Amino acid sequence: MKPTSAFYYIKQNKMRAGIIIFMLVFTCAMYMAGSYIKSIVWYWEKAFEYDDKLVLVSALSDDEDYVQYKSFIEEVKKDPKLTVFSRTARGMGGLDWTCTFGWKMGTSTFVFNSPEDLKAAMARLGITGDFDNIKNHSVVMSSMFAKNKGLKLGDTISHDEISGQEGIDYTVDSIIEDDSFVLFMVHEDPETPLRAYISSDEMEGEELRAYIDNIKGDALVNTSESMRQILVAQLTPFTSMFIVGSILISVILAVSSGSVITGQYLKRKYEFAVYRAIGFSKRKVFGKCAAEILTMDAIAVGIAAVLLFTGMFLLNELVYIPKGQFLPYFSSIGLGCFLLSNLIVVLPMIIFRGRSMAKADVTEF
């Protein structure tokens, strides 16, 4: 191996290179932190999907607006592109559950006015399961949601846990395998139906909402906002704080690791002066420094990736999944913050060390 190669210094100075590699490993911690941020959205992904396929519409009040609402629903039922699933007029709450942060989270709840409507909606959403025992006051939930709440098939959910029930208890009559944190309920309500879900085989999301709004015109009917847009907007400040925090931590890490590598390279100034004396250009000396630092960074990232994903796998299998929680393995915000952190730490090392060593002159020694 040539002394001018990037691996030569690392091989001959394992302890010193190891210190730098150890410090660079910490930039990958940003990825796991980002996965925790991503987990909050992950829990809601299925709710977003179902909300885009079952758009909730409702009358704005119980009296004068009902005539307009009823007329609107009749128009929707005539449209071959749309399907209506009725729900109770009563506002229904959900079950609180615990996320990976240990925080209590709310639930997206879909309430149907009959077992038949619930089953038809499940087919529309592509959800399969055993729905033979579905009846009035039945609840359908995912196995992960059930684990999170410590519930099993046949258990009763007290009215104290679900708001808007007025003393009515519910029974877990079906558990589905779709990893959603969504509560599907049947509540047969003889009162005037002032709410309904509208679905389509051809449209969903904002396209479906726009189509519905076009039908209702000026009628006093409310179309629910996109759950995805609402939650993402709520998470934006939190995400911004995480990015700012990542930058601050990265700057601190850059200063500390920069001090270590500066000390190491100052001891090698004579070595680089010799390279210059035997004909190495400043560009080639700079390239050697960059190659060494990038090689140590690549080793650090490789080690960190193994530790990171092994740790996440063990956390999921031993801690989170048994409790009905999950830490996503891929996080775009985590990847972005890791790359930013790595850049903040490594780029100054390359620039300052490379330029410093390129100026080394053998006549100074």
KEROFI-8247 format. One record per residue: x, y, z of N, C-alpha, C in turn; residue in one letter. Coordinates in steps of 0.2 Angstrom, whole numbers, padded with zeros to 4 digits, always signed. Example, Ala and Ser with C-alpha at 12.3 -4.5 7.8 and 13.67 -1.06 7.14 Angstrom:
2
+0066-0028+0039+0062-0022+0039+0066-0016+0039a +0064-0011+0035+0068-0005+0036+0064+0000+0039s 
% end
This chain:
365
+0004-0006+0000+0000+0000+0000+0004+0006+0000m +0003+0011-0005+0007+0017-0005+0006+0022+0001k +0011+0025+0003+0010+0030+0009+0005+0035+0007p +0005+0037+0000+0000+0042-0002-0007+0040-0002t -0008+0034-0002-0015+0032-0002-0019+0034+0004s -0026+0034+0004-0030+0036+0009-0030+0031+0015a -0030+0025+0013-0030+0019+0018-0023+0019+0022f -0018+0021+0019-0012+0020+0023-0011+0023+0030y -0014+0030+0030-0014+0033+0037-0018+0029+0041y -0024+0027+0039-0029+0024+0043-0026+0017+0046i -0023+0014+0041-0020+0007+0043-0014+0008+0048k -0010+0013+0047-0004+0014+0051-0006+0018+0058q -0012+0021+0058-0013+0025+0064-0021+0023+0066n -0022+0017+0068-0028+0014+0069-0032+0018+0075k -0028+0019+0080-0031+0022+0086-0033+0030+0085m -0028+0033+0081-0030+0040+0080-0036+0041+0075r -0036+0036+0070-0041+0036+0065-0048+0034+0068a -0047+0029+0073-0053+0027+0077-0056+0032+0081g -0053+0037+0083-0056+0042+0087-0060+0047+0083i -0057+0048+0077-0061+0052+0072-0067+0049+0070i -0066+0042+0068-0072+0038+0066-0077+0038+0071i -0075+0037+0077-0080+0037+0083-0084+0043+0083f -0081+0049+0082-0085+0055+0083-0089+0056+0077m -0087+0054+0071-0091+0054+0065-0098+0050+0065l -0097+0044+0069-0103+0040+0070-0109+0043+0073v -0108+0048+0077-0113+0052+0080-0117+0056+0076f -0115+0058+0070-0119+0061+0065-0125+0057+0063t -0124+0050+0063-0130+0046+0061-0135+0045+0066c -0134+0048+0072-0139+0048+0078-0145+0052+0075a -0144+0057+0071-0149+0061+0068-0154+0057+0065m -0152+0052+0061-0156+0047+0058-0162+0044+0062y -0159+0042+0068-0164+0038+0073-0169+0044+0076m -0166+0049+0077-0170+0055+0080-0176+0056+0075a -0174+0057+0068-0179+0058+0063-0184+0052+0062g -0182+0046+0064-0187+0041+0064-0192+0041+0069s -0190+0044+0075-0195+0045+0080-0200+0051+0078y -0197+0056+0074-0202+0061+0072-0206+0058+0066i -0204+0054+0062-0207+0051+0057-0213+0046+0060k -0211+0043+0065-0216+0038+0068-0223+0041+0070s -0223+0048+0072-0229+0051+0073-0234+0051+0067i -0231+0053+0061-0235+0053+0055-0236+0046+0053v -0232+0041+0054-0233+0034+0052-0239+0031+0055w -0240+0033+0061-0246+0030+0065-0253+0033+0061y -0252+0038+0058-0258+0041+0055-0259+0040+0047w -0254+0036+0045-0254+0035+0037-0261+0032+0035e -0263+0027+0038-0269+0023+0036-0275+0028+0037k -0275+0032+0043-0280+0036+0044-0281+0041+0038a -0275+0044+0036-0275+0048+0030-0278+0045+0024f -0276+0039+0023-0278+0035+0017-0286+0034+0017e -0289+0032+0023-0296+0031+0024-0300+0038+0023y -0297+0043+0026-0300+0050+0026-0300+0052+0019d -0296+0050+0015-0296+0052+0008-0301+0049+0004d -0303+0043+0006-0307+0038+0003-0315+0039+0005k -0315+0041+0012-0322+0042+0015-0322+0049+0017l -0325+0053+0013-0325+0060+0015-0332+0062+0019v -0331+0065+0025-0336+0066+0029-0340+0073+0027l -0346+0072+0026-0350+0079+0025-0355+0079+0031v -0357+0085+0033-0362+0086+0038-0366+0092+0037s -0372+0092+0040-0376+0098+0040-0373+0103+0045a -0374+0110+0044-0370+0114+0049-0374+0115+0055l -0381+0114+0055-0385+0114+0061-0391+0109+0061s -0394+0108+0066-0399+0103+0067-0406+0105+0064d -0407+0111+0062-0414+0113+0060-0415+0116+0053d -0413+0122+0052-0415+0125+0046-0410+0123+0040e -0404+0120+0042-0399+0118+0037-0401+0111+0035d -0405+0107+0038-0407+0100+0037-0410+0099+0030y -0414+0104+0028-0418+0103+0021-0412+0104+0016v -0408+0108+0016-0402+0109+0011-0398+0102+0011q -0396+0100+0017-0392+0094+0018-0396+0088+0015y -0402+0087+0016-0406+0082+0014-0406+0082+0006k -0407+0088+0003-0407+0089-0004-0400+0087-0007s -0395+0089-0004-0388+0088-0006-0387+0080-0006f -0389+0077-0001-0388+0069+0000-0392+0066-0006i -0398+0068-0007-0402+0065-0013-0398+0066-0019e -0395+0072-0020-0391+0073-0027-0385+0068-0027e -0382+0067-0021-0376+0063-0021-0378+0056-0023v -0383+0054-0020-0386+0047-0021-0387+0045-0028k -0389+0050-0032-0391+0050-0039-0385+0049-0044k -0379+0051-0041-0373+0052-0045-0370+0045-0045d -0369+0042-0051-0366+0035-0051-0359+0034-0049p -0356+0040-0049-0349+0040-0047-0348+0039-0039k -0353+0041-0035-0353+0042-0028-0357+0036-0024l -0354+0035-0018-0358+0030-0014-0358+0034-0007t -0364+0033-0004-0365+0037+0003-0366+0031+0008v -0362+0032+0014-0363+0028+0020-0365+0033+0025f -0371+0031+0028-0373+0036+0033-0370+0035+0040s -0370+0040+0044-0367+0039+0051-0371+0043+0056r -0370+0042+0062-0374+0045+0067-0373+0052+0067t -0378+0056+0069-0377+0063+0069-0373+0065+0075a -0373+0061+0080-0369+0062+0086-0362+0063+0085r -0358+0067+0088-0351+0068+0088-0348+0062+0092g -0344+0058+0089-0341+0052+0093-0333+0053+0094m -0331+0052+0100-0324+0052+0101-0320+0046+0100g -0314+0045+0101-0310+0039+0100-0307+0037+0106g -0302+0033+0105-0298+0030+0111-0291+0033+0111l -0289+0036+0117-0282+0038+0117-0277+0032+0117d -0271+0033+0114-0266+0028+0114-0259+0031+0114w -0254+0027+0116-0248+0029+0117-0243+0028+0111t -0239+0033+0109-0235+0033+0104-0228+0031+0106c -0223+0031+0102-0216+0029+0104-0213+0034+0108t -0215+0040+0108-0213+0046+0112-0215+0045+0119f -0220+0041+0120-0224+0040+0127-0229+0045+0127g -0231+0049+0122-0236+0053+0122-0243+0050+0121w -0248+0053+0124-0255+0051+0122-0258+0054+0116k -0260+0050+0111-0263+0053+0105-0270+0051+0104m -0273+0055+0100-0280+0054+0099-0281+0049+0093g -0288+0048+0091-0289+0043+0087-0294+0045+0081t -0292+0043+0075-0297+0044+0070-0303+0039+0070s -0309+0042+0070-0315+0037+0071-0319+0038+0066t -0321+0032+0063-0326+0031+0058-0332+0028+0061f -0338+0031+0061-0344+0028+0064-0349+0027+0059v -0352+0021+0059-0357+0020+0054-0364+0019+0057f -0369+0020+0053-0376+0019+0056-0379+0012+0056n -0375+0008+0053-0378+0001+0052-0372-0004+0051s -0372-0010+0053-0367-0015+0052-0366-0016+0044p -0372-0015+0040-0371-0016+0033-0367-0010+0030e -0368-0004+0032-0364+0001+0030-0356+0000+0032d -0355-0002+0038-0348-0003+0040-0345-0008+0035l -0348-0014+0034-0345-0019+0030-0344-0017+0023k -0349-0013+0020-0348-0010+0013-0342-0005+0013a -0341-0001+0018-0336+0003+0018-0329+0000+0019a -0329-0006+0023-0323-0010+0023-0321-0013+0017m -0326-0015+0013-0324-0018+0006-0322-0012+0002a -0325-0006+0002-0322+0000-0002-0315+0002+0000r -0313+0001+0006-0307+0003+0009-0302-0003+0008l -0304-0009+0005-0299-0014+0004-0297-0018+0011g -0301-0017+0016-0300-0020+0022-0303-0027+0023i -0300-0032+0024-0303-0039+0025-0302-0041+0032t -0307-0045+0034-0307-0048+0041-0314-0051+0042g -0315-0054+0048-0321-0057+0050-0326-0052+0053d -0331-0051+0049-0336-0046+0051-0342-0049+0053f -0343-0056+0054-0349-0059+0055-0352-0057+0061d -0349-0055+0066-0352-0053+0073-0353-0046+0074n -0352-0042+0068-0353-0035+0069-0361-0033+0070i -0362-0029+0075-0369-0027+0077-0369-0020+0079k -0374-0018+0082-0375-0011+0085-0370-0011+0091n -0366-0006+0091-0361-0004+0096-0355-0009+0096h -0354-0011+0090-0348-0015+0089-0342-0010+0087s -0336-0013+0088-0330-0009+0087-0325-0014+0083v -0322-0011+0078-0317-0014+0074-0310-0010+0074v -0305-0014+0076-0299-0011+0076-0293-0015+0074m -0287-0012+0073-0281-0016+0071-0278-0020+0077s -0275-0025+0075-0271-0029+0080-0266-0025+0084s -0263-0020+0080-0258-0016+0083-0261-0011+0088m -0267-0008+0086-0271-0004+0090-0273-0008+0096f -0275-0014+0095-0278-0018+0101-0272-0019+0106a -0266-0021+0104-0260-0022+0108-0259-0015+0112k -0259-0010+0109-0258-0003+0112-0262-0002+0118n -0269-0004+0117-0274-0003+0122-0275-0009+0127k -0271-0014+0125-0272-0020+0130-0279-0023+0129g -0281-0023+0123-0288-0026+0121-0287-0032+0117l -0292-0037+0118-0293-0043+0114-0300-0043+0111k -0301-0048+0107-0308-0049+0104-0313-0051+0109l -0318-0048+0109-0324-0049+0114-0323-0044+0120g -0318-0040+0121-0317-0036+0126-0322-0030+0126d -0324-0027+0131-0329-0021+0131-0325-0015+0132t -0327-0010+0129-0324-0003+0129-0329+0001+0133i -0327+0003+0139-0332+0007+0143-0333+0014+0139s -0340+0016+0141-0342+0023+0138-0337+0028+0141h -0334+0027+0147-0330+0032+0150-0324+0033+0145d -0322+0029+0141-0316+0029+0137-0317+0032+0130e -0323+0033+0128-0325+0035+0122-0330+0041+0123i -0328+0047+0121-0333+0053+0122-0339+0052+0118s -0345+0055+0120-0351+0056+0116-0355+0049+0116g -0354+0045+0121-0357+0039+0121-0363+0039+0126q -0364+0043+0131-0369+0043+0135-0371+0037+0139e -0366+0034+0142-0367+0027+0145-0367+0021+0141g -0366+0022+0135-0366+0016+0130-0359+0013+0130i -0358+0006+0131-0352+0002+0131-0352-0001+0124d -0346-0002+0122-0344-0005+0115-0340-0011+0116y -0341-0016+0111-0338-0022+0111-0333-0023+0105t -0327-0025+0106-0322-0027+0101-0324-0033+0097v -0328-0032+0092-0330-0038+0088-0326-0040+0082d -0321-0037+0080-0317-0039+0075-0310-0035+0075s -0305-0039+0074-0298-0036+0074-0295-0038+0067i -0293-0032+0064-0290-0033+0057-0283-0032+0057i -0280-0034+0052-0272-0034+0051-0270-0029+0046e -0271-0022+0048-0269-0017+0043-0264-0012+0047d -0263-0013+0053-0258-0008+0057-0261-0001+0057d -0267+0000+0057-0270+0006+0057-0271+0008+0065s -0271+0015+0066-0274+0017+0073-0280+0021+0072f -0285+0017+0069-0292+0020+0067-0297+0015+0070v -0302+0019+0073-0307+0015+0076-0313+0015+0072l -0316+0009+0070-0322+0009+0066-0327+0007+0071f -0333+0010+0071-0338+0009+0075-0345+0008+0072m -0350+0005+0075-0357+0005+0073-0361+0008+0078v -0365+0013+0077-0369+0016+0082-0376+0018+0078h -0381+0013+0079-0387+0014+0075-0391+0020+0079e -0392+0025+0075-0395+0031+0078-0402+0033+0074d -0407+0032+0078-0414+0034+0075-0415+0041+0074p -0411+0045+0076-0412+0052+0075-0410+0054+0068e -0412+0060+0066-0411+0063+0059-0404+0062+0058t -0402+0059+0052-0395+0058+0051-0392+0065+0048p -0387+0068+0051-0385+0074+0049-0378+0074+0046l -0375+0068+0046-0368+0066+0044-0368+0060+0039r -0363+0060+0035-0363+0054+0030-0355+0054+0027a -0353+0048+0025-0347+0048+0022-0349+0047+0014y -0345+0050+0010-0345+0050+0003-0339+0047+0000i -0340+0041-0004-0334+0038-0007-0335+0037-0014s -0330+0036-0018-0330+0035-0025-0325+0030-0027s -0326+0026-0033-0321+0021-0035-0317+0025-0040d -0318+0031-0042-0314+0035-0047-0310+0040-0044e -0312+0043-0038-0309+0049-0035-0307+0047-0028m -0303+0051-0025-0301+0052-0018-0298+0058-0017e -0297+0059-0010-0293+0065-0008-0296+0072-0010g -0292+0076-0012-0294+0083-0014-0298+0083-0020e -0297+0078-0025-0301+0078-0031-0308+0076-0029e -0309+0071-0024-0316+0069-0022-0319+0075-0018l -0315+0079-0014-0318+0084-0010-0320+0090-0015r -0316+0091-0020-0318+0096-0025-0325+0094-0029a -0325+0088-0030-0331+0085-0034-0337+0086-0030y -0337+0085-0023-0342+0085-0018-0344+0093-0018i -0339+0097-0017-0341+0104-0016-0344+0107-0022d -0343+0104-0028-0346+0107-0034-0353+0105-0034n -0355+0099-0031-0362+0097-0031-0366+0101-0026i -0363+0102-0020-0366+0106-0015-0367+0113-0017k -0363+0116-0021-0364+0123-0022-0364+0127-0016g -0369+0131-0015-0370+0136-0010-0374+0133-0004d -0376+0126-0004-0379+0123+0001-0375+0123+0008a -0379+0124+0013-0376+0124+0020-0374+0117+0022l -0369+0115+0019-0366+0108+0020-0359+0109+0021v -0356+0105+0026-0349+0106+0028-0345+0100+0025n -0340+0101+0021-0336+0095+0019-0329+0095+0023t -0328+0090+0026-0322+0089+0031-0316+0091+0027s -0311+0094+0031-0304+0096+0028-0300+0089+0028e -0295+0090+0024-0290+0084+0024-0287+0083+0030s -0287+0077+0033-0284+0076+0039-0276+0076+0038m -0274+0074+0033-0267+0074+0031-0264+0081+0032r -0268+0086+0028-0265+0093+0028-0266+0096+0035q -0271+0094+0039-0271+0097+0046-0266+0094+0051i -0264+0088+0050-0259+0085+0055-0252+0087+0053l -0251+0087+0046-0244+0089+0044-0243+0097+0046v -0248+0101+0045-0248+0108+0047-0246+0108+0055a -0249+0104+0059-0248+0104+0066-0241+0102+0068q -0238+0097+0064-0231+0095+0065-0226+0099+0062l -0228+0104+0058-0222+0108+0055-0218+0112+0060t -0221+0115+0065-0217+0118+0070-0212+0114+0073p -0215+0108+0075-0211+0103+0079-0205+0100+0074f -0207+0099+0068-0201+0097+0063-0196+0102+0062t -0198+0109+0062-0193+0114+0061-0189+0115+0067s -0192+0114+0073-0188+0114+0079-0182+0108+0079m -0185+0102+0077-0180+0097+0076-0174+0098+0071f -0176+0101+0066-0170+0103+0061-0166+0108+0064i -0168+0113+0067-0164+0118+0070-0160+0115+0076v -0163+0111+0080-0159+0107+0085-0153+0103+0082g -0155+0099+0076-0150+0095+0073-0144+0099+0071s -0145+0105+0068-0140+0110+0066-0136+0112+0071i -0139+0114+0077-0135+0116+0083-0130+0110+0086l -0133+0104+0086-0129+0099+0088-0124+0097+0084i -0125+0098+0077-0120+0096+0072-0114+0101+0072s -0116+0108+0074-0111+0113+0074-0106+0111+0080v -0109+0109+0086-0105+0108+0092-0101+0102+0090i -0104+0097+0087-0100+0091+0085-0094+0092+0080l -0096+0097+0076-0091+0099+0071-0085+0103+0074a -0086+0107+0079-0081+0110+0083-0077+0105+0087v -0080+0101+0090-0076+0096+0094-0072+0091+0090s -0075+0088+0085-0071+0084+0080-0066+0088+0076s -0068+0094+0075-0063+0098+0071-0056+0099+0075g -0057+0100+0082-0052+0101+0086-0047+0095+0087s -0050+0089+0087-0047+0083+0087-0043+0082+0081v -0046+0083+0075-0043+0081+0069-0037+0086+0067i -0038+0093+0070-0033+0098+0069-0027+0096+0072t -0028+0093+0078-0022+0091+0082-0018+0086+0079g -0022+0081+0076-0019+0075+0072-0015+0078+0066q -0018+0082+0062-0015+0084+0056-0009+0089+0057y -0009+0093+0062-0003+0097+0064+0003+0093+0065l +0002+0087+0068+0008+0083+0069+0010+0080+0062k +0006+0080+0057+0008+0077+0051+0010+0082+0046r +0011+0089+0048+0013+0094+0043+0020+0093+0040k +0024+0090+0043+0031+0088+0040+0030+0083+0035y +0025+0078+0036+0024+0073+0031+0022+0076+0024e +0017+0081+0025+0014+0084+0019+0019+0089+0016f +0024+0092+0020+0029+0096+0017+0034+0092+0013a +0035+0085+0015+0039+0081+0011+0035+0079+0004v +0029+0078+0004+0025+0077-0002+0026+0083-0007y +0025+0089-0004+0026+0095-0008+0033+0095-0011r +0038+0093-0007+0045+0094-0009+0047+0089-0015a +0043+0083-0015+0045+0078-0020+0040+0079-0026i +0037+0085-0026+0033+0087-0032+0025+0086-0032g +0023+0085-0026+0015+0084-0026+0012+0092-0027f +0007+0092-0031+0004+0099-0031+0000+0100-0025s -0002+0106-0024-0006+0108-0019-0013+0104-0019k -0015+0104-0025-0022+0100-0027-0021+0093-0025r -0016+0090-0026-0015+0083-0025-0015+0082-0017k -0011+0086-0013-0011+0086-0006-0018+0087-0003v -0021+0092-0006-0028+0093-0004-0033+0087-0005f -0032+0084-0011-0035+0078-0012-0034+0072-0008g -0028+0071-0005-0026+0066-0001-0029+0067+0006k -0029+0073+0008-0033+0075+0015-0040+0073+0014c -0043+0075+0009-0050+0074+0007-0052+0067+0007a -0048+0063+0004-0049+0056+0003-0048+0052+0010a -0043+0054+0014-0043+0051+0021-0049+0053+0025e -0051+0059+0025-0057+0061+0029-0063+0058+0027i -0064+0057+0020-0070+0054+0017-0070+0047+0018l -0064+0044+0018-0064+0037+0019-0066+0035+0027t -0063+0039+0031-0065+0038+0038-0072+0039+0039m -0075+0044+0036-0082+0046+0036-0086+0040+0034d -0084+0037+0028-0088+0031+0025-0088+0025+0030a -0082+0024+0033-0081+0019+0038-0086+0020+0044i -0086+0026+0046-0091+0028+0052-0098+0027+0050a -0100+0029+0044-0107+0028+0042-0109+0021+0041v -0104+0017+0039-0105+0010+0038-0106+0006+0045g -0102+0008+0050-0102+0006+0057-0109+0008+0060i -0110+0014+0059-0116+0017+0062-0123+0014+0059a -0123+0013+0052-0129+0010+0049-0130+0003+0052a -0125-0001+0053-0126-0008+0056-0129-0007+0063v -0125-0003+0067-0128-0002+0074-0135+0001+0074l -0136+0006+0070-0142+0009+0070-0148+0005+0068l -0148+0001+0063-0153-0003+0061-0154-0009+0065f -0148-0012+0067-0149-0017+0072-0152-0015+0079t -0151-0009+0081-0154-0006+0087-0161-0005+0086g -0163-0002+0080-0170-0001+0078-0174-0007+0078m -0171-0012+0075-0174-0019+0074-0176-0022+0081f -0170-0022+0086-0171-0024+0092-0176-0020+0096l -0176-0014+0096-0181-0010+0099-0188-0011+0097l -0189-0012+0090-0196-0014+0088-0198-0021+0090n -0194-0026+0089-0196-0033+0091-0196-0034+0098e -0192-0031+0102-0192-0032+0109-0196-0027+0114l -0197-0021+0111-0200-0016+0115-0207-0013+0112v -0206-0011+0106-0212-0007+0103-0217-0011+0100y -0216-0016+0096-0221-0020+0093-0225-0024+0098i -0222-0027+0103-0226-0030+0109-0231-0025+0112p -0229-0019+0112-0234-0014+0115-0238-0010+0110k -0238-0013+0104-0243-0010+0099-0240-0003+0097g -0233-0002+0096-0230+0004+0094-0225+0002+0088q -0222+0007+0085-0218+0005+0079-0213+0011+0078f -0207+0009+0077-0202+0014+0075-0200+0013+0067l -0202+0018+0063-0201+0016+0056-0193+0016+0054p -0192+0011+0049-0185+0010+0048-0182+0016+0043y -0187+0018+0039-0185+0024+0034-0188+0030+0036f -0184+0036+0036-0187+0042+0038-0183+0047+0033s -0187+0051+0029-0184+0056+0025-0181+0061+0029s -0185+0064+0034-0182+0069+0038-0176+0067+0042i -0176+0061+0044-0170+0058+0047-0164+0058+0043g -0165+0055+0036-0160+0055+0031-0157+0062+0030l -0162+0066+0029-0160+0073+0027-0156+0076+0033g -0158+0076+0039-0154+0078+0045-0147+0075+0046c -0147+0069+0044-0141+0065+0045-0136+0068+0039f -0138+0069+0033-0134+0071+0028-0132+0078+0029l -0136+0082+0032-0135+0089+0034-0129+0089+0039l -0131+0085+0044-0126+0085+0050-0119+0082+0048s -0119+0077+0044-0113+0075+0041-0109+0080+0037n -0113+0084+0033-0110+0089+0029-0107+0094+0033l -0110+0096+0039-0108+0102+0043-0102+0100+0047i -0101+0093+0048-0095+0091+0052-0089+0089+0047v -0091+0086+0042-0085+0084+0037-0082+0089+0033v -0087+0093+0030-0085+0098+0025-0079+0103+0028l -0080+0106+0034-0075+0110+0037-0068+0106+0038p -0069+0100+0040-0063+0096+0041-0059+0096+0034m -0062+0094+0029-0059+0094+0022-0056+0100+0020i -0060+0106+0020-0058+0112+0018-0052+0115+0022i -0053+0115+0029-0047+0118+0033-0041+0114+0033f -0042+0107+0034-0036+0103+0034-0033+0102+0028r -0037+0102+0022-0034+0101+0016-0030+0107+0014g -0033+0113+0015-0029+0119+0013-0023+0120+0018r -0023+0119+0024-0018+0120+0029-0012+0115+0026s -0013+0109+0025-0008+0104+0023-0005+0106+0016m -0009+0109+0012-0007+0110+0005-0002+0116+0005a -0002+0120+0011+0003+0125+0012+0009+0123+0015k +0010+0117+0017+0016+0115+0021+0022+0115+0016a +0027+0118+0020+0034+0119+0016+0039+0116+0020d +0043+0112+0016+0049+0108+0020+0054+0113+0022v +0055+0119+0019+0060+0123+0022+0058+0126+0028t +0052+0125+0031+0050+0128+0038+0053+0123+0043e +0055+0117+0042+0057+0113+0047+0065+0112+0047f 
% end
